[in-house]
C-alpha cells in the first residue's frame, strides 16, 4: 500500500500541473483576444478623432469664408451692452 500511496500524490501533482497549465493558456488566450480588441478600438477612435478634427477645421474654414464670426462677435457685445445701461440706470 505504501507504493500505491506514493503514486497518488505524484499523479495528483501531475494532474494539478496540467490543470494549471491549461488554465494559464486559457487566460493568456483571453488576454490576447482582449488586447487585440482594445487595440482595434483605439485605432477606430483615432480615426474618428481625425475625422472630427477635419470636420472642425472645415467648419472653421466655412465660418471664415462666410463671415459668420462677425454676427457671433456682435451677439456677445450686445449681451455686454445690455448690462451697461442697467448699471447706468442704477
Buried (B, 14 or more C-beta within 10 A) or exposed (E): EEEEEEEEEEEEEEEEEEEEEEEEEEEEEEEEEEEEEEEEEEEEEEEEEEEEEEEEEEEEEEEEEEEEEEEEEEEEEEEEEEEEEEEEEE
